[in-house]
Amino acid sequence: MSRKEHWDQVYSSKPSDRLGWYKPRLQTSLEWILALGLDRDAPVIDVGGGASTLIDDLLEEGYSAITVLDIAEPALELLRARLGDRGAAVNWLCGDITRIILPEDAFELWHDRAVFHFLTEAADRERYRENLCRALRPGGRLIIGTFAPEAPPKCSGLPVQRYDTDLLRETLGKEFELQHHRKELHVTPGGVEQMYLYCAFRFAP
Ligand SMILES: C[S@@+](CC[C@H](N)C(=O)[O-])C[C@H]1O[C@@H](n2cnc3c(N)ncnc32)[C@H](O)[C@@H]1O
């Protein structure tokens, strides 16, 4: 099964609030984004945003230049349906972050919760990084949540690369300055404990 087939099938198989990564609110992401004090028209992208509620919350907070990218069209459809008219303000991109070519200097903030950790091949991580370095403006911010070393080795039935801060810094490269980090325990709707590592970086190419 291809990567896209996997994710299309995942979102078609269960309600989004029964998926392992579901949280009624992405508090850490939201809190950290708000703390950046970005202009409300600053362009932000949620990479692999799925059907998460972060976009509902960002729209509620007045962010007006939001892009959501996901490989799974059913995930984007779920989010679009939930947002209704509010979704008209969102820029929707269906694609694989390791294949799509994002425009240069397009975003002030790149958010990724539980997407980068699925890239277990160095070549895919490098293609992700190329997009990140092209599309994020100098001085822009990256907020990323991955499985921490204590987390299970798989997520959604797929192997993941687990990160501590040193490995994530090394993997992202010296252009990314770590500002702060936090570990957070997530318990899936099925009761499985998954320790996440959230890191906030400043892009200083
Ligand atoms: C574990 S879910 C996390 C969803 C969301 N970020 C959240 O925190 O609720 C991973 C998401 O990344 C998407 N995804 C996985 N691989 C991707 C890729 N290579 N390019 C774009 N999206 C991808 C999946 O469709 C899914 O929505």
The ligand as a Tripos MOL2 file, in Angstrom:
@<TRIPOS>MOLECULE
LIG
   27    29     1     0     0
SMALL
NO_CHARGES

@<TRIPOS>ATOM
      1 C1         -0.5270   11.3490   13.0150 C.3       1 LIG1
      2 S1         -1.4530   12.3370   11.9270 S.3       1 LIG1
      3 C2         -1.3580   13.9410   12.6970 C.3       1 LIG1
      4 C3         -2.4340   14.8830   12.2260 C.3       1 LIG1
      5 C4         -2.3960   16.2790   12.8660 C.3       1 LIG1
      6 N1         -1.1310   16.9420   12.6290 N.3       1 LIG1
      7 C5         -2.6810   16.1990   14.3480 C.2       1 LIG1
      8 O1         -1.7950   16.4660   15.1450 O.co2     1 LIG1
      9 O2         -3.8270   15.8850   14.6810 O.co2     1 LIG1
     10 C6         -0.3540   12.5110   10.5380 C.3       1 LIG1
     11 C7         -0.9340   13.3240    9.4280 C.3       1 LIG1
     12 O3          0.0400   13.5580    8.4430 O.3       1 LIG1
     13 C8         -0.4660   13.2480    7.1650 C.3       1 LIG1
     14 N2          0.7170   12.8100    6.3930 N.ar      1 LIG1
     15 C9          1.4320   11.6850    6.5830 C.ar      1 LIG1
     16 N3          2.4710   11.6430    5.7370 N.ar      1 LIG1
     17 C10         2.4110   12.7850    5.0060 C.ar      1 LIG1
     18 C11         3.2020   13.3240    3.9630 C.ar      1 LIG1
     19 N4          4.2750   12.6510    3.5070 N.pl3     1 LIG1
     20 N5          2.8470   14.5040    3.4270 N.ar      1 LIG1
     21 C12         1.7600   15.1740    3.8890 C.ar      1 LIG1
     22 N6          0.9680   14.7160    4.8700 N.ar      1 LIG1
     23 C13         1.2930   13.5270    5.4190 C.ar      1 LIG1
     24 C14        -1.5130   12.1960    7.4020 C.3       1 LIG1
     25 O4         -2.4860   12.1210    6.4000 O.3       1 LIG1
     26 C15        -2.0900   12.6410    8.7320 C.3       1 LIG1
     27 O5         -3.1350   13.5710    8.5640 O.3       1 LIG1
@<TRIPOS>BOND
     1     1     2 1
     2     2     3 1
     3     2    10 1
     4     3     4 1
     5     4     5 1
     6     5     6 1
     7     5     7 1
     8     7     8 2
     9     7     9 1
    10    10    11 1
    11    11    12 1
    12    11    26 1
    13    12    13 1
    14    13    14 1
    15    13    24 1
    16    14    15 ar
    17    14    23 ar
    18    15    16 ar
    19    16    17 ar
    20    17    18 ar
    21    17    23 ar
    22    18    19 1
    23    18    20 ar
    24    20    21 ar
    25    21    22 ar
    26    22    23 ar
    27    24    25 1
    28    24    26 1
    29    26    27 1
@<TRIPOS>SUBSTRUCTURE
     1 LIG1         1 GROUP 0 **** ****
